[in-house]
Amino acid sequence: MSERRARITSKGQITVPREVRRLLGVRSGDALLFEATDAGVHVRPARSGSPFAKYRGIGNPGVDTGRKAVVARVRKLRGR
């Protein structure tokens, strides 16, 4: 990716260029984290947890998570 510029408004807001948003994997409403290091400032998405957490359990409704629960469910399905 070549250089991209953004201008800061009088309210301290910036528009992140589309190409940068795509590289970061962020959308409208997502938060960004700015980290200052000796090498400069790094920008990354602020993720509070796993990006897959919202999908947990949708493939197995009614089955608890964990190995024991899955094994018990399979045994029940097989009539054991």
Beta strands, then each sheet from edge to edge (+ up, - down):
strand 1: 32-37
strand 2: 40-45
sheet 1: 1+ 2-
end
